[in-house]
Amino acid sequence: MTALSAATLPSLAAAVPVPGYDRSKVSTGIVHFGVGGFHRAHEAMYLDRLMNAGQARTWGICGVGVLPGDKRMKDALAAQDGLYTLVVKQPDGSLEPRVVGSIVEYLFAPDDPEAVLEKMADPATRIVSLTVTEGGYNVHPVTGQFDAGDPAVVQDLQPGAVPATVFGLVTEALARRRARGLPPFTVMSCDNIPGNGDVARKMFGAFARLRDAELGDWLEREVRFPNSMVDRITPVTSDDDRTVLAARFGVEDAWPVVCEPFTQWVLEDSFSDGRPAWEDAGAQLVEDVVPYELMKLRLLNASHQALCYLGYLSGYRYVHEVCSDPLFTSFLLAYMDREATPTLPPVPGVDLDAYKHTLIERFANPEVRDTLARICAESSDRIPKWLLPVVRQQLATGGEIHRAALVVASWARYAEGTDEQGEPIQVVDRLRDPLMAAAGRQREDPTAFLQDRDLFGDLADDPRFVAAYTAALDSLHRRGARATLEALPV
């Protein structure tokens, strides 16, 4: 067994593919906030493909960690010279590992915020990319405006404050570039939120305007924020993944990444200071991302929500278990066909029926072992963005909503904190306490969960939705998830 590092690459090459380029000649062109599993299975992988093809040698990635928990990633990558193993898990059980080398630096902002600022202010940095999760954009869930009352934001806006948030760091770096007469870098969101580039522009612009009105106007006018649609299922790395990698391939990796074979990246071609030729690595560069984005958010992401709570309550713990059950797959396809698809515009070049069946096949991959607990986490950031837009559009057009209403009810039932076998559920959500408190009242007050207008807006005032939701919740309480699905009207 060989510990992964730059020095050991030659000895590992016989067992796994390794970078075929001289990493010492790769310079940084991208600063990325939020180096987790998804970034390393996606953007960093696409760049590694380009580098192996002899391209993009000036587009190496400098990862940046902002949160305390990011120090673990810093330490893991530092010990491995930025290298990590990406392991593609095929449905037949075969594994396809390769060592990725496109991350050439990593900075931990709490240790040295000035180093992060100057890295972004460096003319060589032309893109700052983000995977900071749906909740990282500080968007009020109902108003859609920037939440200026967030304590970390308030602190960053104090005169003379050393920036500590992504907003503070990026805005200060842009201000330095502006003062130095340098072109602004492109801010490229890679998060699963509708109009991610538009949201980033609005939120960073709002922060900058709170700091300095003129700076905010300049940022919104001059900085490019391309929209994108990103897709690859990337479950949390387990100790078993590390053990298998070491046993089967002889690679000791502190933090490998595991993922499914499928990957997709649809990216608006809007960059202020150049970009890598991502299209040569399999990405789609388009003028309008919206149709692709809505397809993914309302079919894939919302379907994850449609299966996770009902599956967990029924006793399943993995996504592939749920999607090997015909009752659940029939429910998912019916949701996609009859509730989500009617809300979608035409998607150029995509066969939606084939796409939907491919989703079921991807979810059913037993080797990925994606946990329902991961999909159930942070629901308050996911349901309002992925599922409720389907509900509202269907309500407006008189379309079907009872399956989506059941999904919301299953979230409410899950938030009670015990499954149907009486086992405790570890609810993971930034709003965990108020959600669980509301769920605890709903057997006496069936709409208690819906009363949170920050999450649900005026849905509690819509008689058709309330009727479908309360009927579903009552069935979940009386009969359980499986019997509720079996009783659904066709």
N, C-alpha and C positions, 0 to 999 in steps of 0.2 A: 504494500500500500504506500502511495506517494502523496505527500501533502502538496496541494496545488500552489504554485508560485511561478514567477517568471523563470526562475532558475531550473524548475523541474519540467517545463514544457517539453523539451526534447525527449525526455524519458517517458512522458505520458502519451506522446504522439502515436505510439504503436497501439495503444488501447482505445483512445478517443481522438476525434478530430480536434486540432488546436488551431489558433490563429496562424494563417499562412502569410502573415505580413509582419514587418519589423515594428513592434509597438513603440520602440524608442524613437521612431520617426513620425509617430502620430501626435499631432498637436491638438489642443482643445479649441473647439469652435462652438460647443453647446454646453451650457450650464443647466443641469436638471435638478429640480426640487422634487423630492419624494422617491428615492431609489428603493423600490420594493420589488416584489416578485413580478408584478405586471410590467413595470418599466423594463426590467431585465429580460422578460420573455418577449418584449414587443419592440419599442423604439431602439433599445440598445442592440437587439438581435438584428434588426433591419440594417443598422449601421455596420455591424460586424459582417453581414453579408456583402455590403458594398466594399468594405476594406479588404475582404478576401478576394474580391474581384478587381482589386487594384485601384479602387476609387476612395473618395471621402477621407483621405489621410489628414486633412486639416479640420475634420469635424469630430474629433474625439470628445468624449463626454467627461465633464467634471461634475460628479454628483455632489449634492448639498443636502445635509440633514439639518432640520430646524428644531424638531421635537426632541425631548430627552431620550425617547426610545430609539431615535435614529443613531445613537452612539454605538449600538450593537452592530449595525450595518457598517459603520465607519471602521470599527475594529476588525470585522470579518474581512472586508475588502482590503484594508491596509495590510493584513497578514498575508494576503494572496496577491499583492501587487495589482489590485483591481480586477483580477480574473475571477470567473465563476463558471460553473458547469450548468448548461441549460439541457434538461432532460425531457425530450418529447416522449410522451407515453401513448403508444399505439393501442387501439382497442384489443388487439390479439395478445397483448401482454409484452410485446417487444419494446425495448427502450432504445432511444436514439440520442445519446449524449454528445455534446460538443462543448468545448471551452470557448467562451466569448471574451473578447479582449478590447471592446470599444470603450469601456470606462477606464480612463487613464489617470483620473484624479478623484479625490473625495475630500470635501471640506465639511467640518461640523461647525455650523454657524455659532452656537453658544461658546465655543472655544475661541473663535477668532472671527467675529463678524466683519472686521475690516478686510480680511483676506477674501471673504465671499464678495464683498462690495467691489473690491478692485478686480477680482476675476471677471465679474459681469461688466465692469467699466472698461476692461481691456478691449481694444479694437478687434482682437482676434475672436472674441465672443460675439457671435452673430445671431444666436438663437438662445432663449431661455425657455425651457420646456417644463411642464408641470404634470405630476400625478399626485395631487394632494388630497384626493378623495372628494366625493360630492360635497361633504361638509366643509371643505377647506376654502371655499370661496366666500364664506361669511354672508350668504344670501338669506334674507328673511324669507321663510317658507311661503308666506302668503303675499306680502307686498312685493317681493322680488327685488327689494332695494338693499343696499349695503347696510349691514348692521353696525353702525358707528358706536354702539354702546358696548361692544365686546371689550372686556378688560384689557386684553393684549393689544388690541387696536388703539384703545385710549392711551395706553402707555407709550406706544410707538409714535403717537401724535404729540406727545409732550415736547416742548422746545428743547433741543439739544439731546433728545433721547437717542441712544444707540439702537438701531433697528433690530428687532428680534423676530418679527413675523415675516412671512413671505411678502406681504404687502409692503412693509417698511423697507425690506432689503431691496426688492425689485425697483420700487419707486425711487429710492435714493440712488441706486446705480444708474437708472435712466436720467435722473437729474444731473449726475456727474457727467454723463456722456453729453448731455445737452450743453452743459457749461463748457465742456472741452471741445465743442464743435464736432463731435463724433456722431455718426448716424445711430439711431436707436436700434437695439436688437429687436428681433421678433419675439413676441411672447406666445408660445405654442402650448395650448392646453391639450392634454391627452386623457382627460377624465370623462367618465360616463355621465355627462349632463347635457341636456338639450342645448344646442347653440353654445358649446363650451367656449369657443373663442369670443362670441358676443358677450357671454356672461363675464369672462375674464376682463374684457375691455371695460365693461360697465363697472365692475367691482374695483379694479385697479384705478380706473379713472376717478371713481368716487373717493377712494382713499387719497389719491394725489390731490384732488380738489380740496379735501379737508385740510391737507397740509399747506397747499398753496393753490389758489384758484387758477392762476395762469398756467402753472405746471399741469394741473388736471386737464385743462383745455388742450394743451400741447400734446399730452399723452394720448388722449382720445383721438386727436387729429392726425398725429404722426406715427404712432406705434401700430404695427400690424399684429392682429390677433386672429390667425386663421382658425376656422372651425375644423373639427375633425371627428371621425367616427372610428373608434378603436375596438377591436374584438379579439380576445383570446382567453380562454378559461385557464386561470392560473391559480390552483389551490395553494394553501399555505404549505410550505415545506415542512415535512415531518422528520423525526429522528429516523424513521424507517427508510425514508428517501435517502438520507445520508448513508445509512448502513448498506443499502442495496448498491448505491453508487460505488462505495468502497469495496464491497465484496465481489461485485461482478466486473468492475472496470479498473479497480485498483486506485481510484482517485479519492483522496481525503479532502473534502470540500466543506468548510464551515457552514456555508449557506448556499447550496445549489438551488436551482429553480426548476420546478416541474410544471409541465403544461401539456395541453392537448395538441394534436397535429394542426388543427385549423388555426389560421390567423388572418386577420383582415385589417387594413388601415386605409380609410378614405380621407383624403386631406385636401382642404382648399388651398389652391396654389396662390398664396398671398403672403409673400415674404419681402421684407424691406432691404435685406442685405445678403441675399443669396441663400441657398439651401443645398443639402446633399441631393443627389439624384435618386431619391427614394423610389421612384417608379421603376428603376432598374433592379430594385430588390423585392419587387412585388406589391408595393403600395399603389393605390389609385389616386392620382392627382386630378381634381375636378374643379369646376367653377362653383358648383352648389352641392354642399354636403347634406343639406336638410333631408332629402328623401331617404338617403342611406341611414342617416342618423335616426330618423323616426322609425324606420324599419327595425333597426337594432334595439332601440330603447323600448319600443312597444311590443316587440315579439320576443327577443331574447331576454332582455333585462326584466321586463314585466312578467315573463313566463317563469323566470327564476323565483320571483315573489309568489307566483301562483302555485308553485309546487312546494316551496320550502316550509311554510307554516303547516299546511295540510299534511305534508309528508311527515314532519316532525311530530305533530300531534298523533299521527297514526302509528308511530313507533319506529319509523325509518330514521337513519342518521346520515345517509349519504345520498347525493343527488342521483347517482346511477341506480340505486335501489328503487327510488320513486319512479324513475323512467324505464324500469323494467316491469312495471306494473301496468297492465293495459287500462285499468280504471283511470289511473292518473294521466297516462298519455292521451287517452281519449278526451279527458277534461282539458288538457293543455291545447290540443289541436282545435277543440271547439272554441276555447277562448280566443286563440289566434285567428281562426277563420271567421267567427261570427261577431267578435267584439273589437279586436285590435285591428284587423285588416281593413274594415270599413273606414277607419280613421286615417289611413295612409294614402299619400299621393302616389302616383306612378314612380317606380324606382328604375331608372334607366339600366338596362342590361341585366336585370335580376329576375329570375323566375321565383316568385314569392312562394308558390306551392312547394317547389323543390327546397327553397331556403328553410321553410318551416319544418319539413321532414328531416332536413339536415340538422336542425337544432335538436330535435328529439334524439337523433343518433349521437350527437355530440354529448348531450346530457347523459346518455346511457353508457358512455365509455367507462367500463368498470376500473380501468387502470388509473384514471385521473383521481378517483376517490375524493372528489370535492365534497366537503361536508355541508350538510344543511345548516349547521350552526353558523358557518361563514356567510352563507347566503341570507340567513335570518338577521344578521347583525346590522346595526345602523339603519333600521327600517324607516325611521323618521326622515332620513335623507333620501331614501329610495322610493318609497311608495308615492309621495307627493310628486316626484319628478317623472316616474316611469308609468305608473298605473292610473293615477287620478286624471291625467289629461285624457286618457281613453274614456274614462267614466264621464267626464264633463262633455266631451264631444258627442258621445253616444246619447247622453241625456238631451243635448241640444237638438239632435236629429231624430230622436225617437227610436234609437237603436237599442239592441239588447244590452243589458248591464248586469244580469243576475250572477254571472260567473265572476266578474270583477268585484261585485259587491261581496261575494263569498270570500274572495281573497282578502279584502279589507277586514271582514269579520274574522277570518282565520288569524290574521295578525292580532286583532283584539283578543281573541281567545288565547293565543300564544303568550301575549303579554300578561296573562294572569299568573304565569310563572310555574305552572305544572302541566305535564302532558296527560294524555288520557289513561295512562297507566299509573298516574299519581307520582311520577318521577319529577323532581325539580328541573326547571328550565333556567339556564343562566342567560337572562336577557341582557344583550349587549347593545346599548344605544346611548347617545349623548343625553337623551330625554328619558332615560330608564325610569327614574323615580316617578315623575308625573304620569308617564304612560302606564306603569304598573298600578299606580293609585287609581287611575280612571278605570282600568280593566277590572280592578277589584270591586268596583261599584256596579258593574254592568249587569249582574244577575238581577239586581233590584231596579236599575235604571238602564235599559237596553241601549240607549243612545249616549251613555256617559263618555265612551271613548271618542265618539264623533264630535263631541262638544268643543274639542280643542280647535279653535278657528285658525290658529297659526298653522296647523297641519292640514285641516280639511276645508277651510274657508266656510262657504255657506251650504255644504253638502247636507248638514244636519237639518236644513230648512227645505230640502227637496223631498216631497212626499214619496216619489217613485223610488228614489235611492234608499231612503230610510226604510221603506217597506221591504225592499229586497235585502237590505243589510240586516235588519232585525230578524227577519225570517231565517236567514242563514245563521246568524249567531244563536238563535234559539235552537236550531237543528244541531249545531255543533255541541251545544250544552246537553241536549236531550239524547242525541243519537250518536254523536261522534263524527269525526271527519270522513271516514270511509262510507258510513251509511248516508251521510249528507251528499256525498258525490254520487252515490248510487241512486239517490232519490231526485237528482236534478232533472228538471224538465228538458226534453230534447228540443 
